[in-house]
């Protein structure tokens, strides 16, 4: 079946189920819905995602009789939930704007929502598709509603390489262009002309360049699959604006490869540099399949070249991909396709991790370069640390300690030593936490032990990347313990040693928050309706600023008392401004409709990792600021009891 015919069938199903949902919703709204009015599970399960590459849970037709469909309603939103034979959620179909027509189609796998089709303009056509949770981080826009993504609103660096591989395999230049940097991106980043011209030259004449590379490749064809993102870097590099390459900081992965598989044969595709542009990542060159047993590894792309040497030729190095390496890579890929799930037993997890360590040790032994050795060691360390966190593989902590000891003996100056040490500490903490879960005395002792471990780590490795996270934990611990002065000292050290890290920026915001009593507060952001909300507009009133989230139970528990105080004092000049820190906006309006906290709310992207949360160093919700009529902060950590005491004084 051609892709066009497939979409026509999907679209017919979409219209059919939309009409039926409209009928059911109308009955539901009228209060006369009967069980017989619900559609059958068989009908509901015939509907498919608009996009093809969605791994969602399917049910054999013979088991449809064991499935059930239930109506659910939340605020103005209503719809169906489809449950599987074991009671697991399979689908959700939602009407979010109360017009009795479905506008969201949600698909689940192992209990997680993995994909969602959306009709955001409510014209009965899907115009947005989103992958989430265990399916990754992608959000595509289909502007002309033809079933093909026209623009990526959000996409991770890893999934950019996935898209590129599948576009190359399909010979689809339009699809590939969506993950390639363009002139508009260059302008938005403010990349300087000497670099911009070279980058644009790399992506120029896309159809011809792409066709030539496909035609020359023996490993790439329509059956090629993306297996994994691979980079010699543990994390993206940051290029500060003052280097003169752009008018803002750039975040770049260097020398990215994609591991691919074609009919059982593992290979590589060179991606080059991958750069962040707002909430998306993009390639700065057309991908190149790697042929034969020699791999050309680029040492520094255009952006990662020192500015003074930017006009020199890019250096290359050769690393043989011998049959033994290919064999181990294939084994690793096959093992990872059968990775344990959260429901797997401790024995299954142990077997998987033991085998994975064995393969990685083999790759480590035959590696020819330090970059390759670092890559396989890092994978081993990360895998063991993640396994321990499941609570089912305590042996991983001992293995991490062994790797740490070997590194200190064999590579005393390696950056992998603090990297391993920190993950070994986290693993030890996880094991001890599990052992002390039911003993409050042990829990208290564990907390003291953990604080001492963090202090030792930041003293021994003050400049290590993980020291930023450790310093933030120490500062938060002291702040929650009421030791504000101690917390400030840790925040100050974090800002001094790691100013450009996320933890450093949050620490800077926390210092501002802790020191703003008696000072004026400037707060401005985008509201739920897309309009600006500015605290300056409340001059002359006492204002409570509440940082909150729909998932925050204490926020919901405090709300009745907050509303009562609002009703009591609003006529005397008391107002409230909410700052919502949900990562997604979809649930905010239904929550407000249900709970009645209908004052103005700022709701910007990013949630707890967004601009406002970081600017004020918000570490928990609810956090409340009380501001007097002159715009001065009375309290930076107000409680309900504080409000009851302070409001009568302020509003005399």
TAHU-V217050 format. One record per residue. SS is DSSP state (A for helix, B for strand, O for the rest). OMEGA is omega in whole degrees, 0 to 359 (NA if undefined). NEAR is the number of other C-alpha atoms within 8 Angstrom. Layout:
<<SS;OMEGA;NEAR> <SS;OMEGA;NEAR>>
This chain:
<<O;179;4> <O;180;5> <A;180;6> <A;179;6> <A;179;8> <A;181;9> <A;179;10> <A;179;8> <A;179;8> <A;183;12> <A;176;9> <A;178;8> <A;178;10> <A;181;9> <A;181;9> <A;183;8> <A;177;10> <A;180;11> <A;179;9> <A;178;9> <A;179;12> <A;180;11> <A;181;9> <A;181;11> <A;179;12> <A;176;9> <A;182;10> <A;180;9> <A;181;7> <O;175;7> <O;183;6> <O;182;7> <O;174;9> <O;181;6> <A;183;5> <A;182;5> <A;181;7> <O;177;10> <O;179;9> <O;176;8> <A;180;12> <A;179;8> <A;182;8> <A;184;10> <O;175;8> <O;182;7> <O;186;10> <O;174;6> <O;176;12> <O;178;11> <O;189;8> <O;191;5> <O;180;4> <O;178;10> <O;182;7> <O;188;9> <O;177;9> <O;180;5> <O;177;7> <O;183;6> <A;180;6> <A;181;5> <A;180;9> <A;181;12> <A;179;7> <A;179;7> <O;177;12> <B;180;10> <B;180;12> <B;176;8> <B;175;9> <B;181;8> <B;178;8> <B;186;8> <O;179;9> <O;181;10> <B;178;12> <B;180;14> <B;180;14> <B;165;11> <B;178;13> <B;181;14> <B;181;13> <O;183;13> <O;181;9> <O;179;5> <O;181;7> <O;177;9> <B;178;11> <B;184;14> <B;166;12> <B;175;13> <B;190;12> <B;167;12> <B;188;14> <O;183;10> <O;173;6> <O;176;9> <O;178;5> <O;176;10> <O;181;12> <O;178;14> <O;174;14> <B;179;13> <B;188;13> <B;184;12> <B;188;14> <B;175;14> <B;181;11> <O;178;6> <O;179;8> <B;169;8> <B;185;11> <B;185;17> <B;180;15> <B;168;13> <B;184;14> <B;171;11> <O;189;13> <O;178;8> <O;171;5> <O;178;7> <O;178;5> <O;176;10> <O;179;7> <O;179;14> <O;176;15> <B;177;12> <B;187;15> <B;174;11> <B;186;13> <O;180;11> <A;186;9> <A;177;6> <A;176;10> <O;185;9> <O;177;12> <B;176;13> <B;184;12> <B;178;13> <B;176;12> <O;190;15> <O;182;8> <O;172;6> <O;180;9> <O;178;5> <O;179;10> <O;179;7> <O;178;10> <O;184;10> <B;176;9> <B;176;12> <B;175;10> <B;172;10> <B;182;13> <O;178;11> <A;181;12> <A;185;8> <A;170;12> <A;179;13> <A;176;11> <A;179;12> <A;181;11> <A;179;12> <A;182;15> <A;176;11> <A;178;12> <A;181;13> <A;181;14> <A;184;8> <O;186;9> <O;183;9> <A;180;11> <A;179;6> <A;180;11> <A;183;12> <A;182;9> <O;179;9> <O;174;12> <B;178;12> <O;180;12> <O;185;8> <A;179;7> <A;178;6> <A;179;9> <A;181;11> <A;182;8> <A;178;6> <A;181;11> <O;180;9> <B;185;11> <O;188;10> <A;184;6> <A;177;6> <A;182;12> <A;183;10> <A;180;8> <A;179;9> <A;180;11> <A;177;12> <A;180;7> <A;184;9> <O;181;13> <O;176;6> <O;188;6> <A;184;10> <A;182;7> <A;180;7> <A;180;9> <A;181;12> <A;181;9> <A;182;8> <A;177;10> <A;182;13> <A;183;6> <A;186;6> <O;175;10> <O;184;6> <O;186;9> <O;172;12> <O;186;10> <O;181;6> <O;181;8> <B;179;14> <B;172;10> <B;180;11> <B;186;9> <B;170;9> <B;181;12> <B;179;8> <B;176;11> <O;182;11> <O;177;8> <O;183;6> <O;179;5> <O;174;9> <B;171;8> <B;177;8> <B;184;9> <O;182;8> <A;184;11> <A;171;6> <A;176;8> <O;179;8> <O;179;11> <B;181;12> <O;174;11> <O;177;8> <O;177;9> <B;177;12> <B;193;10> <B;164;12> <B;180;13> <B;171;15> <B;180;15> <B;174;14> <B;170;12> <B;173;16> <B;184;13> <B;179;14> <B;179;12> <B;178;13> <O;176;6> <O;180;5> <B;181;7> <B;178;11> <B;184;11> <B;171;10> <B;182;13> <B;182;12> <B;181;15> <B;180;14> <B;174;14> <B;188;14> <B;180;13> <B;176;12> <B;186;9> <O;182;5> <O;179;9> <B;172;12> <B;180;14> <B;177;13> <B;178;14> <O;175;14> <O;176;11> <O;183;12> <O;181;10> <B;174;8> <B;179;12> <O;184;12> <O;175;9> <O;184;5> <O;179;7> <B;181;10> <B;175;11> <B;182;9> <B;181;9> <B;178;11> <O;178;9> <O;177;11> <O;183;12> <O;183;9> <O;182;8> <O;175;7> <O;173;9> <O;187;6> <A;182;8> <A;183;5> <A;188;7> <O;182;9> <O;181;5> <O;180;5> <O;177;4> <O;181;8> <O;176;7> <B;176;8> <B;182;8> <B;177;8> <B;183;10> <B;173;7> <O;187;9> <O;182;7> <A;180;6> <A;178;6> <A;179;10> <A;180;11> <A;181;8> <A;178;11> <A;178;9> <A;177;10> <A;180;9> <A;180;10> <A;180;9> <A;178;8> <A;183;10> <A;177;7> <O;179;6> <O;182;6> <O;180;7> <O;175;9> <O;177;5> <O;181;5> <O;182;5> <O;180;8> <O;177;7> <A;180;8> <A;179;6> <A;179;9> <A;180;13> <A;179;9> <A;181;8> <A;184;11> <A;177;11> <A;179;8> <A;181;8> <A;177;11> <A;179;9> <A;180;8> <A;181;11> <A;176;12> <A;177;9> <A;178;9> <A;179;11> <A;184;11> <A;183;6> <A;179;7> <O;183;9> <O;184;7> <O;178;7> <A;179;7> <A;180;7> <A;180;11> <A;178;11> <A;180;10> <A;183;11> <A;176;12> <A;181;10> <A;177;10> <A;180;9> <A;181;11> <A;181;11> <A;181;9> <A;179;9> <A;180;13> <A;180;15> <A;181;8> <A;179;13> <A;182;16> <A;179;10> <O;182;8> <O;184;10> <O;184;10> <O;181;12> <O;179;9> <A;180;7> <A;179;12> <A;178;13> <A;178;8> <A;177;9> <A;178;15> <A;178;10> <A;178;8> <A;179;9> <A;180;11> <A;179;8> <A;180;9> <A;181;12> <A;179;10> <A;190;7> <A;183;6> <O;187;8> <O;180;8> <O;185;6> <O;175;7> <O;179;7> <A;180;9> <A;177;12> <A;179;10> <A;179;11> <A;182;12> <A;183;11> <A;180;10> <A;173;12> <A;177;12> <A;178;9> <A;179;9> <A;178;13> <A;180;9> <A;180;10> <A;180;11> <A;181;11> <A;180;9> <A;178;10> <A;182;8> <A;184;7> <O;188;11> <O;185;8> <O;183;5> <O;184;7> <A;178;8> <A;178;6> <A;180;8> <A;179;11> <A;179;8> <A;179;8> <A;180;12> <A;178;8> <A;178;8> <A;183;8> <A;178;9> <A;179;9> <A;177;8> <A;179;9> <A;179;11> <A;179;10> <A;181;8> <A;183;12> <A;176;12> <A;182;7> <A;184;6> <O;187;9> <O;184;9> <O;179;8> <O;181;10> <A;183;7> <A;177;9> <A;177;12> <A;178;14> <A;180;9> <A;179;12> <A;179;14> <A;177;13> <A;179;8> <A;181;13> <A;181;14> <A;178;10> <A;181;9> <A;180;12> <A;179;11> <A;179;7> <O;180;6> <O;180;6> <O;188;9> <A;181;8> <A;177;6> <A;178;10> <A;180;14> <A;181;10> <A;177;9> <A;177;12> <A;181;16> <A;178;11> <A;179;9> <A;179;15> <A;181;12> <A;186;7> <A;185;9> <O;188;11> <O;185;9> <O;180;6> <O;176;8> <A;179;6> <A;179;11> <A;179;14> <A;177;14> <A;178;14> <A;177;14> <A;177;14> <A;180;13> <A;177;13> <A;176;12> <A;180;10> <A;183;10> <A;183;8> <O;188;6> <O;176;11> <B;182;10> <O;181;7> <O;177;7> <B;181;8> <O;175;9> <O;180;6> <O;182;7> <B;179;9> <B;182;10> <B;181;12> <B;181;13> <O;181;10> <O;180;5> <O;180;6> <O;183;7> <B;173;8> <B;186;11> <B;180;9> <A;180;10> <A;180;8> <A;182;5> <A;179;10> <O;181;9> <O;178;9> <O;170;11> <B;186;15> <B;171;13> <B;175;12> <B;182;12> <B;170;12> <B;189;12> <B;176;13> <O;181;11> <O;182;11> <O;184;5> <O;182;10> <A;178;7> <A;177;8> <A;180;12> <A;180;9> <A;181;7> <A;191;9> <A;179;10> <A;180;8> <A;177;8> <A;179;9> <A;179;9> <A;178;8> <A;179;9> <A;179;11> <A;182;8> <A;190;7> <A;184;10> <A;181;9> <A;180;7> <A;176;6> <O;179;10> <B;179;13> <B;179;11> <B;173;11> <B;178;13> <B;171;12> <B;184;11> <B;182;12> <O;170;14> <O;177;13> <O;178;8> <O;186;8> <O;190;9> <A;185;5> <A;187;8> <A;183;9> <A;176;9> <A;179;11> <A;181;10> <A;178;10> <A;182;11> <A;189;8> <A;172;7> <O;174;6> <O;193;8> <O;171;6> <O;182;7> <B;180;9> <B;167;11> <B;180;14> <O;181;13> <O;181;12> <O;172;7> <O;180;11> <A;180;12> <A;176;11> <A;182;7> <O;186;11> <A;187;8> <A;180;6> <A;180;13> <A;181;13> <A;180;12> <O;177;12> <O;182;15> <O;182;13> <O;176;6> <O;174;5> <O;1;11> <O;167;11> <B;186;12> <B;173;12> <B;174;13> <B;183;13> <B;181;15> <O;186;13> <O;178;11> <O;179;8> <O;181;12> <B;181;12> <B;177;15> <B;180;10> <B;178;9> <O;178;13> <O;185;7> <O;172;11> <O;178;7> <A;180;9> <A;176;6> <A;181;8> <A;181;9> <A;180;9> <A;189;8> <A;184;8> <A;179;9> <A;180;8> <A;182;7> <A;188;9> <O;178;9> <O;NA;4>>
